[in-house]
Amino acid sequence: MKPLIFGVLLMFSTSSPADIFRYVAPDGQIHLTNRPTGGVDYRLVVHMRPRSYHNDLKHLSVNKSKYGDLIARAAEKHQVEARLLHAVIQAESAYNASAVSPAGAVGIMQLMPDTARRYGVTDRLDVEQNIDAGARYLKDLLALFNSDLRLAVAGYNAGEGAVIKYNHNIPPYPETQNYVQQVLKLYSRG
């Protein structure tokens, strides 16, 4: 039996917090990077929130109150629990209405461009449009996954296609698995 060859190649282009992706080459060498290159099957292994997220935490209760009425209206309009919207918003942006993720998600509920288009959002930074679309998306995910909160939350993070791809289970992505736990914990606190 041959000994296992284990090598690690680190390629980082920034000193700020970033997601870390891993690729295992056919020769067993492991490549880690914060910027995966095209054509190579990198997998997310560590999800880092931007520093701005941590700065937003000190303003969380103020922003939560500031947007509470909009969240309550969207929850009532779309028949989604307000505490679920609050849990998703806290996990996504810490109530930062101008948050922008490295993946391109924008606003208080971190809408991706395709999701925003699907729900008719013309300005993802418009808090009311953002919350309304996020609430509608959660309602649709709950309907799609037979009110399974875990799967709806996983779908919000990874996309409903990923949940379907993995036979209606939480996808095996560390980011999504951690996200589901975080949202459910926030949701249970009410």
PyMOL commands that set and color helices and strands:
alter all, ss='L'
color gray80, all
select helices_A, chain A and resi 51-57+60-78+82-93+113-118+127-144+149-158+160-165+174-189
alter helices_A, ss='H'
color red, helices_A
select strands_A, chain A and resi 7-11+20-24+29-33+43-46
alter strands_A, ss='S'
color yellow, strands_A
deselect
rebuild
show_as cartoon
